[in-house]
Amino acid sequence: MAIPFVKIELGHTFLQNDFVPKAIQTVQGETIIINQKSSVLSVFLWSIYGIITLLLAMRFCNHIYEFGTIIRINTKLKLEQATLILVEEKMLPHTFLNYIFINKNDYENKKIEGELFTHELTHVRQKHTLDVLFIEILKTLFWFNPLLIFYKKAIQLNHEFLADENVVVSYNNVPFYQRLLLEKASWNSNFYLASNLNFLVTKKRLIMMTKKTSQSRALLKKLAVLPVLAGLIFISCSEPSTKEDSDKEVVGTTWENAEAISSENATAKASNAVEVVEVNPNDIPSNPEFPGGMEAFGKFVQTEFKLPENFKGSGKIMAGFVVETDGSLSEIKIKKDLGHGTAEEAIRMLKSSPKWKPGYSNGKPVRVQYFLPIQLESTK
């Protein structure tokens, strides 16, 4: 769930001063996002998703309500950390939160074995219902992902293993407990949000009771997953760093004969006194600027850049250009491209740009290379 929100930024391999050797400085611009509006198909698909999700949410809430109703109208008895709910319906014991539902007649006639109580109390103590509720909420929101069905089955199977383990340790009579499970398996009951004694995996549970797993082998299996997981995270989350902190951030700046403060005025005295230094504002280097400011430049790019019809998904392109001393743009190149004509469109858009206010150094206009990240997002 968290991996899609993780971003691993890579270094600025493309921000090199040899891109334009004669440029006096290099500037990295703020990322500009271009988002194409949803198409009719996208709206239709979102509507389908919303309807199905709503129906599943109603189903989920209805099951919660049914459990609440059963708890409210039936007899309740306290048993350790749990509450027994005695119901008239013939059913196998099953657990929901801190409640254990059992048949009233079987309980009063003492037909429920102690192993079954121990099994259900384990579900209560280890709060297995919370796991089931969590995975059901995910299934409701992400119903289109079939893996969640297998996740739920795996989680519930693990719950049964844990409860069986507690029974085996407590009673130390595996053959009797196995016969008991086989006897109850014929009931074939299954509750949507409950931890059930019969989970249609009796064979796996019988095998697990007599299986011994080496701790070192189990640890090795877990460790073997780590490099695979790390690789998947890196591949899916890595992207070139764009250093979006400021559209006026200077990256790899190289100045030629640019000194903001004269050496005579900048000489500090060897004492604790503070010297006031006069600085000529015209001597301070400045970055080039689009007419109306960088906010206006962002609006220009968003308006002028046309996403190619065959481009889908999202990604980032990196455009580079030089702001000449007269404010015109030259040396327009694409350092990172997404294909589908995005590079050609970026070049076309930049060529249509009005003249900029040039960068200055020592009071004189200078050539400045500028890198512009553009985030493209298409939901059509």
C-alpha positions in Angstrom: 0.0 0.0 0.0 2.9 2.4 0.8 5.2 1.6 -2.2 3.3 3.7 -4.8 3.9 6.8 -2.6 7.6 6.1 -2.1 9.9 8.1 -4.4 13.7 7.4 -4.6 15.4 10.4 -6.3 18.5 9.7 -8.4 21.3 12.1 -9.0 21.4 14.9 -11.6 23.4 13.1 -14.2 22.0 15.4 -16.8 22.8 18.7 -15.1 26.3 19.2 -16.4 28.0 22.4 -17.4 29.3 20.9 -20.6 25.7 20.9 -22.0 26.4 24.4 -23.1 30.1 25.1 -22.5 29.9 28.8 -23.0 27.0 29.4 -20.6 28.1 31.3 -17.5 25.7 29.5 -15.1 23.2 26.6 -14.9 19.8 27.0 -13.4 17.2 24.3 -12.5 13.6 25.3 -12.9 10.7 24.1 -10.8 8.7 21.1 -12.1 5.7 22.1 -14.2 2.8 19.6 -14.2 0.7 19.1 -17.3 -2.5 17.1 -16.5 -4.8 16.1 -19.3 -8.5 16.1 -18.2 -10.3 12.8 -17.9 -12.0 11.5 -21.0 -15.5 10.1 -21.2 -14.1 6.6 -20.9 -12.3 7.6 -17.7 -15.5 9.1 -16.2 -17.4 5.9 -17.1 -14.7 3.6 -15.5 -14.7 5.7 -12.3 -18.5 5.5 -12.2 -18.3 1.7 -12.5 -15.7 1.6 -9.7 -17.8 3.9 -7.5 -21.0 1.8 -7.9 -19.3 -1.6 -7.2 -17.4 -0.1 -4.3 -20.6 1.3 -2.8 -22.4 -2.1 -3.2 -19.5 -3.9 -1.5 -19.4 -1.3 1.3 -23.1 -1.8 1.9 -22.6 -5.6 2.0 -19.7 -5.1 4.5 -21.8 -2.9 6.7 -24.8 -5.2 6.5 -22.7 -8.1 7.9 -21.5 -5.9 10.7 -25.1 -5.0 11.5 -26.1 -8.7 11.4 -23.5 -9.6 14.0 -24.6 -6.7 16.1 -28.2 -7.9 15.9 -27.3 -11.5 16.9 -25.3 -10.2 19.8 -28.1 -7.9 21.0 -31.0 -10.5 21.0 -29.3 -13.6 22.3 -28.1 -14.7 25.7 -24.6 -13.7 26.7 -22.2 -15.5 29.1 -18.7 -14.4 30.1 -15.8 -16.8 29.4 -12.3 -15.4 30.2 -11.6 -12.5 27.8 -14.5 -13.5 25.6 -18.3 -13.3 25.7 -20.3 -16.4 24.7 -23.3 -15.7 22.5 -25.8 -18.6 22.8 -27.9 -18.9 19.6 -30.7 -21.2 18.7 -29.4 -21.9 15.2 -27.3 -25.1 14.7 -23.8 -23.9 13.9 -20.2 -24.5 14.6 -18.4 -22.2 17.1 -17.0 -19.1 15.4 -15.5 -15.8 16.6 -16.1 -12.2 15.9 -14.1 -9.7 17.8 -14.5 -10.7 21.5 -17.6 -12.7 20.9 -17.8 -16.5 20.4 -21.0 -17.7 18.8 -22.1 -21.2 19.8 -25.3 -23.3 19.7 -27.3 -22.9 22.9 -28.5 -26.5 23.1 -24.9 -27.9 22.6 -23.6 -25.6 25.3 -26.3 -26.5 27.8 -25.8 -30.2 27.1 -22.0 -29.9 27.3 -21.5 -31.2 23.8 -18.8 -28.7 23.0 -15.3 -30.0 23.6 -12.8 -28.1 25.5 -10.5 -28.1 22.5 -13.0 -26.0 20.6 -13.3 -23.4 23.3 -9.5 -23.2 23.5 -9.4 -22.8 19.7 -11.9 -19.9 19.7 -10.4 -18.2 22.7 -7.1 -18.1 20.8 -8.8 -16.1 18.0 -10.1 -13.7 20.7 -6.8 -13.3 22.5 -4.8 -12.7 19.3 -7.5 -10.4 17.9 -7.8 -12.2 14.6 -11.0 -10.4 13.6 -9.1 -7.2 13.3 -6.9 -8.8 10.5 -10.0 -10.0 8.7 -11.7 -6.6 9.0 -8.6 -4.9 7.7 -8.3 -7.1 4.6 -12.1 -6.8 4.0 -11.8 -3.1 3.9 -9.0 -3.4 1.4 -11.1 -5.8 -0.7 -13.9 -3.3 -0.6 -11.8 -0.4 -1.9 -9.5 -2.4 -4.2 -12.0 -5.1 -5.3 -10.4 -5.2 -8.8 -7.2 -6.7 -7.4 -7.7 -10.5 -7.2 -4.6 -10.9 -5.0 -6.6 -9.6 -2.1 -8.8 -12.7 -2.2 -5.7 -14.9 -1.8 -4.4 -12.6 0.9 -7.5 -13.1 3.0 -7.4 -16.8 2.6 -3.8 -16.9 3.6 -4.4 -14.7 6.6 -7.4 -16.8 7.8 -5.4 -20.0 7.3 -2.6 -18.6 9.4 -5.2 -17.8 12.1 -6.3 -21.4 12.1 -2.7 -22.6 12.4 -2.1 -20.4 15.3 -5.3 -21.5 17.1 -4.5 -25.2 16.3 -1.0 -24.7 17.7 -2.4 -23.4 21.0 -4.8 -26.4 21.2 -2.0 -28.9 20.5 0.3 -27.4 23.2 -2.5 -27.2 25.7 -3.9 -30.7 25.4 -1.0 -32.6 23.8 -3.3 -35.0 22.1 -2.9 -34.5 18.4 -4.8 -37.6 17.2 -7.9 -36.8 19.1 -7.9 -33.2 17.9 -7.4 -34.3 14.3 -10.4 -36.7 14.6 -12.5 -33.9 16.1 -11.7 -31.6 13.2 -12.6 -34.3 10.6 -15.9 -34.8 12.4 -16.7 -31.1 12.4 -15.6 -30.6 8.8 -18.8 -32.1 7.5 -20.7 -29.1 8.8 -19.3 -27.0 6.0 -20.1 -23.6 7.5 -18.3 -20.4 6.6 -18.9 -17.0 7.9 -17.9 -13.9 6.0 -16.2 -11.9 8.7 -15.8 -14.5 11.4 -12.9 -16.8 12.4 -14.4 -20.2 11.8 -13.5 -23.6 13.1 -14.1 -25.1 9.7 -12.3 -23.2 7.0 -12.3 -25.8 4.2 -8.6 -26.3 4.7 -8.8 -29.2 7.1 -6.2 -31.3 5.3 -3.6 -28.5 5.5 -4.3 -28.0 9.2 -3.9 -31.7 9.9 -0.6 -31.8 8.1 0.6 -28.6 9.9 -0.1 -30.1 13.4 2.6 -32.8 12.8 5.0 -30.6 10.8 8.2 -29.3 12.3 10.0 -26.4 10.7 13.6 -25.5 11.4 14.0 -22.0 12.8 17.1 -21.4 10.7 15.4 -22.5 7.5 12.4 -20.3 8.2 14.8 -17.3 8.8 16.6 -18.0 5.5 13.3 -18.0 3.6 12.4 -14.6 5.1 15.9 -13.2 4.3 15.7 -14.4 0.7 12.7 -12.2 0.2 14.5 -9.0 1.2 16.7 -8.5 -1.9 13.7 -9.3 -4.2 11.5 -6.7 -2.3 14.3 -4.1 -2.3 14.8 -4.5 -6.1 11.1 -4.2 -6.8 10.8 -1.1 -4.6 13.8 0.5 -6.3 12.6 -0.3 -9.8 9.0 1.0 -9.2 9.9 4.0 -7.1 13.1 5.4 -8.5 13.0 8.5 -10.7 15.6 11.2 -11.6 15.8 13.9 -9.0 14.5 17.3 -10.0 15.4 19.4 -7.0 12.1 21.2 -7.0 12.8 23.4 -4.1 13.0 26.6 -6.1 12.8 27.7 -9.7 15.7 29.9 -9.1 18.1 27.4 -7.6 21.5 27.5 -9.1 22.9 24.0 -9.9 26.6 23.6 -10.7 27.2 27.4 -11.2 30.4 28.5 -12.8 31.1 32.2 -12.8 33.6 34.0 -15.1 35.0 37.2 -13.6 31.9 37.5 -11.4 32.5 39.0 -8.0 29.6 40.4 -6.0 31.9 42.2 -3.6 35.2 43.8 -4.4 38.3 42.4 -2.8 39.1 45.7 -1.2 35.7 46.0 0.5 35.5 42.3 1.3 38.7 42.2 3.3 37.8 41.4 6.9 39.8 42.8 9.8 41.5 40.3 12.1 39.4 41.3 15.1 35.9 40.6 16.6 34.6 43.8 15.1 31.9 43.6 12.4 32.7 45.5 9.2 29.9 47.0 7.1 30.5 46.2 3.4 28.8 48.3 0.7 27.6 46.2 -2.2 26.6 47.5 -5.6 23.2 45.9 -6.5 24.3 45.9 -10.2 27.2 43.6 -9.4 25.0 40.8 -7.9 24.4 37.9 -10.4 20.8 37.3 -11.3 19.0 34.5 -13.0 17.0 35.0 -16.2 13.2 35.4 -15.8 10.2 34.9 -18.0 8.0 38.0 -18.7 5.6 38.3 -15.7 7.7 36.0 -13.5 8.1 32.2 -13.2 4.5 31.7 -12.2 3.6 33.2 -15.6 6.0 30.8 -17.2 4.3 27.8 -15.6 1.0 29.0 -17.0 2.6 29.4 -20.4 3.9 25.9 -20.4 0.6 24.4 -19.2 -1.3 26.3 -21.9 1.0 25.8 -24.8 2.2 22.2 -24.3 -0.2 19.9 -26.0 -0.1 16.2 -24.9 0.2 13.9 -27.9 -2.9 11.9 -28.5 -1.2 8.5 -28.1 0.5 9.4 -24.8 -1.0 7.6 -21.8 0.1 7.4 -18.2 2.5 9.7 -16.5 6.2 10.6 -16.4 8.7 13.4 -16.5 10.7 14.9 -19.4 13.7 17.2 -18.9 14.2 20.1 -21.4 17.3 22.2 -21.5 17.8 25.5 -23.3 20.0 28.7 -23.2 18.6 32.1 -22.4 20.7 34.4 -24.6 21.9 37.9 -23.6 19.0 39.3 -25.7 16.4 37.1 -23.8 15.8 34.7 -26.7 16.0 30.9 -26.3 18.5 28.8 -28.1 20.2 25.4 -27.8 16.9 23.7 -27.0 17.5 20.1 -26.3 15.6 17.3 -24.5 17.7 15.4 -22.0 15.0 13.0 -20.9 12.1 11.9 -23.1 9.0 9.8 -22.7 8.5 9.1 -26.4 5.2 9.4 -28.3 6.2 12.8 -29.6 6.7 14.5 -26.2 10.2 15.7 -27.0 9.1 17.3 -30.3 6.2 19.0 -28.6 8.4 20.4 -25.8 10.8 21.8 -28.4 7.9 23.4 -30.3 6.5 24.9 -27.2 9.8 26.4 -26.1 10.5 27.9 -29.6 7.2 29.7 -29.3 8.2 31.4 -26.0 8.5 35.2 -25.9 11.8 36.7 -25.0 13.0 36.4 -21.4 14.7 39.0 -19.2 18.3 37.8 -19.4 20.6 36.8 -16.5 23.1 39.3 -15.3 26.6 39.1 -13.9 28.8 42.1 -13.1 26.0 44.3 -14.4 26.2 42.7 -17.9 23.8 40.3 -19.5 25.1 36.7 -19.8 24.1 33.4 -21.4 22.4 31.1 -18.9 21.6 27.4 -19.5 18.2 26.5 -18.0 16.8 23.0 -17.2 13.0 22.6 -17.1 11.4 19.4 -15.7 7.9 18.9 -17.0 5.6 16.3 -15.4 3.1 14.8 -17.8 0.0 13.1 -16.6 -2.7 11.7 -18.9 -5.8 10.0 -17.6 -7.5 9.4 -20.9 
